[in-house]
Amino acid sequence: MKKTIGYANRMMLLLLALLFTSFNKVPQHGKDSVKEKLSTANTPPNVVIILMDDMGFGDMECYGGFPYHTPHINKLAADGMRFTNFYVGQAVCSASRCALLTGCYPTRLGISGALMPHSKIALNPKEETIAEVLKAAGYKTGMIGKWHLGSREPFLPLQQGFDEYLGLPYSNDMWPVDYNGKPLDTSTFRGKYPPLPLIDGNKPIRFIRTLDDQAELTTLYTERAISFINKNKNHPFFLYLAHSMPHVPIAASSKYKGKSGAGLYGDVMEELDWSVGEVLKALDKNGISKNTLVVFTSDNGPWLTFGNHAGSTGGFREGKGTAWEGGLRVPCIMKWPGKIAAGSICNDLTATMDLMPTLVSICHAKLPVKKIDGVNILPLLEQKTEIDPRTDFVYYYDEKNLKAVRSGQWKLVFPCTSRTYNRPGAIGADGYPGKYFEDSVSLALYDLRTDPGEARDVKDMHPDIVQRLSLIADKYRKELGDGLTHQDGSEVRPAAKQY
């Protein structure tokens, strides 16, 4: 009897233990999911911005590019959000990068055009960059690639919020080398450029002297980006990867040269696509891709004067160096698993300036003390279609010339002169540029919904819209100035004096 009771008790205890285990057991994938959700909820997202140089709106397959292939960028778009009305601050290198990093129209900060190696101005260290506001919020910050906002200390990335830097201080064509790759006579304008330095931290570690050296840049940048990710995988980080390509002189490594079947530009594009894939792979390998916001975009449209060494505007008018859509409207893709719906599209008006306040919001940082022009587009990333953060955008070029204004689907263009690529001899080939030409531009109104190529002036049909957009332009003229109407802006802040 005692044996029977003991056996029954043991069986009862075993049964209760099994029942308890079954009620509390979580499938292994469920445990991982819960753990990942908790870590994601408690950890600010990492941020990776990949910026191409002179890549046009139509340069990737997911934006209509061909005949080369960009599978990794396509996958990024399939996993994230593709933007169709995304703008840069100006259609030229330094000004555009200024807008991205500070959240301001570059005109507000006294920056315009492309700064030369011995330019007398630089981005003022008193302005706050994305790197500075995120670093203050506890982020590790790294930059790799083209800087172009000051060529020497104290105007290099380490003095603007970045913990580490590897790259070129300005454009890769600012070197004493001819279009054919041979050294230039030092008596010529371009021959007087200093040797092109590759900087690590604040000091040059080598010089880029040949086209073969140029061909190493994409791989060098990519390897350093992967190293930064591996090193900071357990800490919130901001990585700004600013490729020198496909800005001329374009060059591809032996891994890709001659492989695309679409000429050297196709080779360069496929190597850049490889770079994007390697960065995404590093995030996956470190188990942090689900808590990382990746932003992929370009600094302006294609430099069309270089012909088959330049990209595609995707059908927009003109290109780099103009206030037409081909100059300022660029591709943009954002991926943030669990926050941005895969395969989504944003048609709202957005700009690189909007990255600053958006990142401040999602990374729990603080906005710059001084006024900025960007708006928080987080609602658009979350597909809250009832919210429209950006209502207008102004197209500045040259030092402070207001050339156009956009509101909704409408774009009003003001009388001015503009570079044009639509002249015989304006397009070069095989690394050599064409000639520069200028057009006289008249007042015109374009409906970008039905006429994205800006071919049909409809101002006579919509005088009320002309008046409404003119009032918006007047507001910006008072704040930022306008060289075309000889106005000084009341809210312009000075650039730094570099020399």
Buried (B, 14 or more C-beta within 10 A) or exposed (E): EEEEEEEEEEEEEEEEEEEEEEEEEEEEEEEEEEEBEEEBEEEBBBBBBBBBBBBBBBBBBBBEBEEBBBBBBBBBBEBBBBBBBBBBBBBBBBBBBBBBBBBBBBBBBBBBBBBEBEBEBBBBBEBBBBBBBBBEBEBBBBBBBBBBBBBBEEBBBBBBBBBBBBBBBBBBBBBBBBBEBEEBEEEEEBBEBEEBBBBBBEEEEBEBBBBEBBBBBBBBBBBBBBBBBEEBBEEBBBBBBBBBBBBBBBBBBEEBBEBBEBBBBBBBBBBBBBBBBBBBBBBEEBEBBBBBBBBBBBBBBBBBBBBBBBBBBBEBBBBBBBBBBBBBBBBBBBBBBEBBBEEBEBEBBBBBBBBBBBBBBBBEBEBBEBEBBBBBBBBBBEEEEEEBBBEBBBBBBBEBBBBBBBBBBBBBBBEBEBBBBEEEEBBBEEBBBBEEBEBEBEEBBBBBEEBBBBEEBBBEEBEEBBEBBEEBBBEBBBBBBBBBEEBEBEEBBEBBEBE
